């Protein structure tokens, strides 16, 4: 799986713009220096002429072509040395007239040595993260930052194992889910009290899935409900429904925290149903218990979430208080 063609187009446009800006800036500095130093223009003309004349060697016999190219090289290098001396006389570095590219590896082309440049890959990830947080901004999170030390060894509510062991199982599943993600993977329901790491692990999944080239969209349920409501009444907000429908992984955080209306429930139900119909992966986190979900939401929506999502139960003590 690779980033979408649209994301790649945007990244390449940014790279191209950087290159144009670097060359425009170099042209400006060259024009200023030429106006300052009258001896520069003839030397610059000679450098350009000798560079362009190399194509004439293509029509010559091999022996003459070699001699011709050597002569051009001598003239070109001599002119370059004179330019460096002029720059030094004015207290300027010898690379003053060269373009200052953002990436020295590829000179803002996006590829180097026949391979995609690291700057282009970084830009793709940055754009993907920006897109992922267009509804609700979020911070990058890493599985490496997760610690089981915050979870006690006491028995879980059902008494089958310890809280720490259960959370170790949840962590392992989430990490494997992210590292092997495909858009048709199971949808997940993270349940548990506040402060147990539901949001954190969902963002760890987002981080890994984005780095692997998939499109992710993250939304806090209150933010999403507000945006959907504003879009409905034409208050300037763009309707994100199509974005949600098209992303590889949709993460809906804090279900139940939104101001619930008949419209918001219908809109959320439609989003959830449409993604299930497309077999598109979704992760929902909530502080509500299954019984509370059934009470708060229409039967059809509650049934879909509780019956068709793989539930991951989070237990323990509020980490935010422990870490305070």
Order of alpha helices (4+ residues) and beta strands (2+ residues): alpha-alpha-alpha-beta-beta-alpha-alpha-beta-alpha-beta-alpha-alpha-beta-alpha-beta-alpha-alpha-beta-alpha
